[in-house]
Amino acid sequence: MISPFRNDLLKDHKILITGGGSGLGKSLALGFATLGASVAICGRRRDVLEETAAELNKIGGTHFFDTCDVRKPDEVARVVDGAFSSLGQLTGLINNAAGNFVCPTEALSANAFNAVVGIVLNGTFHCTQAVAKHWIEKKQAGSVINICTTYAWTGSALVVPSVCAKAGVLAMTRSLAVEWGRHNIRLNAIAPGPFKTEGAWKNLMPAGFEKFLVDKNPMKRLGTHEELVTLAALLLSGSVNYINGDCITIDGGEWLQGAGQFNGLLTVPPEQLEQLKR
Ligand code: COA
């Protein structure tokens, strides 16, 4: 895909990405760096962070990484302080770190529910609050993007801890967009549909499920990481700063496909539709 942006779109931007060592977080980190940003990444696995940091350094610019479990406020505070001291004033935060697994709800332990909600909802809160405290204290503008999902509003079977956590993240996004607009801090969410990552495919996708997702998608394909990076970069760039408190869906129309009562008629042979004509 040809980028619609100049390659210095994010020059002077300093962006912290949680879960930035792998998957979509890594693509966002590398994509932002390619557009001139300084990037800080954190995650639970040091080796993964080191590998991504080496790739960031090859692109150029100044970057920072540290290990962090976003469930732990003290670790979040250490990473956020480290990112501000290494890169200077952060301009953006991407709450991307997530945990999820497929499990019938009746079989979930309390700890299993708490593990996912702790990472996704509490982790997003800890990171957002820690970064915003810096911004508010220094009267600095900032932009937060929360990686959400369409099942935050449709719900979904078998991933109830994630559903509850992502719904909370969406509510937090909208609430803080209003609360902190006066500080020039914007919060938006992105709800990606199916985008291939090693983690999601290993943990959430039994054999044949990718084909199922592609077949039911109106666009008959998965999303590309470049598309997600482009959307996030646009939101961070400063060119569309009047977008605040929104959730932008990038799923090829996946969730709407399941919603429209007559969408199923697309699979009915045309001659049967002809029979409806008077
Ligand atoms: N089904 C049911 N319960 C599960 C589970 C599964 N597939 N995987 C983990 N759990 C339960 C554990 O049994 C434990 O509960 P228990 O103490 O009552 O036995 C609880 O969840 C916490 O698991 P643990 O592995 O100790 O926590 P963790 O903090 O190390 O892991 C998770 C966090 C649970 C989110 C884990 O799945 C994870 O780290 N995943 C990797 C990241 C990820 O999920 N990526 C998804 C790609 S989008």
Residues whose N, C-alpha, C, O or C-beta is under 5 A from the ligand:
A	BS01	COA	A98 G99 N100 F101 V102 C103 S109 N111 A112 A115 G199 A200 N203
